[in-house]
């Protein structure tokens, strides 16, 4: 209990002052890239509702010019199917240019996503997009990995109060693993292209300078509240 309490204290201390709810008055941070953390994808290839919420937030960040590229990170196969591929498909359908979306198929957990974003993709500053109960741990891990990270949290998932509460409780336990991953220096799966994010950022800036690269607002805000998040 003491270890768990200490790990959660570290998470909240490391993320303090770097958390915003999407659409709130404080939500105005910008960065070259937004990192979207993966979650469950259905067998049909459609993102689960809570993952769709994250992607809606990410598309809005791109549409409003607050980021120039989106790094979508998750499991590239196995029981979760192709999370990054499904995420890119959803974003492209929402109007985000495919050239602005970079895939990390080895983001098997939040620690892996953050370390790989910095070490493999060269990300130095980013906005993190996930659910609000998950944002403190994600920000703490990414800042520990060397990224100047700000969290932009989806709050629509709160509509399913029971699932949200269970997820919040799981986060308290997950903080202990997060602290151990940082202290032990656990290395993620290698592989990836370092220049991918830089190229996506450059592509967007070039096209915006020429009056292109804009995203139209989402016509469909996504499905109803979900019950599962990875």
Secondary structure, DSSP 8 states (H G I E B T S, - for coil): -HHHHHHHHHHHHHHTT-EEETTSTT-----SEEEEE---B-TTS-B-HHHHHHHHHHHHHHHTTS-SEEEEESB-SGGG--HHHHHHHHHHHTT--GGGEEEETB--SHHHHHHHHHHTT---EEEEEEEHHHHHHHHHHHHHTT-EEEEEEE-GGGGSHHHHHHHHHHHHHHHHHHHHHHHHT--------TTHHHHHHHHHHHHHHTT-------SS---S--S---
